[in-house]
Amino acid sequence: MGMFKRLLAPAVLACMVATTSLGQTKKPDIRIATGTPGGAYYVMGAILAEALNKSGRVNSATAEASSGAIESSRLMSSGEITIGGMDAPLVIAGLRGQPPFKDKLSYVTVTPLGYWALFFISLESSNITSLEQIRGKRIAIGAKGSGMEAHARYFFNALGWSFDDIRPVYQAFGPGAASTREGKVDLQFQCCIPNGGLTELTELSKTRVVATPPELLQKMLGTEGLYTQSILKKGAIRGHDVDMPVVSIQIGWFGVPSLPEETAYIIMKTMLENIDQFAERSPQYKSTQELIDEARAKAQPKLLEMGAPLHPGSLRALREAGIVK
């Protein structure tokens, strides 16, 4: 019996080691909620998923459309989705349990993505030249439940208006741009240059970015630090021929705190390794490049927190790359 125990112990130990090793090397399946088709997150998510699959670090990676921030948050909380593209103001609203969310939610920044401009655009033939003129107009404000709808509501509230003061049309980037071009709406609420819908609108029609008077811009920025001011530069889109002050937002790929450290590490590491190629394929990733370069130069990891703390796995990848200490 003693001999049996002595022989059995190494065998059991070897089995345990093999099981542990298999557990440690199991590759994750990563599902990315990208938002609505035609939007920037949709393209960016597909590029990230492709790089993850090519890296060999994952079992599978897929980019999947969602209706926007509210649905993406629900899918992340339920574990159906690994990460989702979201805007920092909505992440902060979720952390605080503020509209459009009903309860407090928990997020972590898995990777930062940079800054995007928000603006209204109409046909050049329209008589709408200033944001002061949009009350009573038909506005494509984004898909129902999307981040764009939530931003629009915040801005109108900040201006002392509401959706009762306009005629909201719930259409995502592509359909909303088509409706603007066809005269079915008077203007569209746009973001994240370039996106397919916006490019089509500006290529097939003469358009005008609606100017925001300084006093209205300050109200839209608010005092909570959710939004920042930036410049929509001349030539940013076809037909835009003047530098114009606009509101901008921080953006990122987000997850929930229970996301395994190794999974977040793999996502961040893969993005850092491929960011130059990402920027060549999707101009939105150029803002990611710029933000990472700024964080490296200033040695400030806080710059990479897009409204929520960095995931420990993401921070490990950033340290390995020498971007933060």
Secondary structure, DSSP 8 states (H G I E B T S, - for coil): -HHHHHHHHHHHHHHHHHHHHHHHH---EEEEE--STTSHHHHHHHHHHHHHHHHTSSSEEEEE--SSHHHHHHHHHHTS-SEEEEEHHHHHHHHHT-TT-SS----EEEEEEEEEEEEEEEETTSS--BGGG-TT-EEE--STTSHHHHHHHHHHHHTT--GGGSEEE---HHHHHHHHHTTSSSEEEEESSS-HHHHHHHHHS-EEE-B--HHHHHHHH-SSSS-EEEEE-TTSSTT--S-EEEEEEEEEEEE-TTS-HHHHHHHHHHHHHHHHHHHHH-THHHHHHHHHHHHHHHT-GGGG-SSS-B-HHHHHHHHHTTS--
